[in-house]
């Protein structure tokens, strides 16, 4: 009985780690504690979005919404606009159904349009501004118990 419990615990920890790794933005890989913004994080408009690790991103292909557990993230993002007031993209929202519990859940993809706005100066970076709000509009089905229009406040380290 104890061996089964230990094995189950190890499998859950491994699954959670794999899930977090799979949805972590590419910029979150091992890097110095305070790296200079990468060339890809320097846009002509001076606009960035901060990921869960407070790394600046410009037109990211992936963006993790659920920083704490990795159960919700945007993928396949194709940006049509990236300007001083807003940014627009199409992509997929990948949401874990957490059935029967999150570690055993399955991810489902939902087509969305993404809007970033409410730009603010990025503290400590005088020439950079960052988007502080993310809006999703589901263009087909929505995740269960989810509104067609969702708004997230982005703090200095991703969605809240």
C-alpha positions, 0 to 999 in steps of 0.5 A: 500500500505504501509503495503504491502511494509513493509511486502515485505521488511521484507520478503526480509530481512528474506529471505536474512538472511536465505540464509546467514545462510544456506550457512555459514560454521559451524565454523562461528557460534557464537564464541569468537572474537579470538578463538584458532584454533580448533583441526579440523583446525590443519592438519599434513601438517600445511595447512589451508584454511581461511573462510569468517570469517578468521577462519582456516579450514582443509578439510571443508565439506562446503566453502562459495565463495560469502562472501558478499551475500551468493549466491555461495558456495561449499557443499558436499566436499570430499577431496582426498588430503590435502598437503603442496602445494595443496589440491584436492576435489570433491563436488557441487557448489551451485549458486543462479540464482537471478531470478527475483532477488537474494532474490527470486532466486533458488539455482542450484547445479553443480558438480565440482572439487576443487583445493586449492594452492598457499600456503603462511605463515599465518601472526601471526601464524608462524607454519601455512600456508594457501592456497591463490587460489581456482580453480573450474572445472565444470565437467558437466554443468556450471552456465549461463555465467560461464567458465568451469574453474574458479579461485578465489584469497583467501584473509585472509577472503575467496574468492575475 
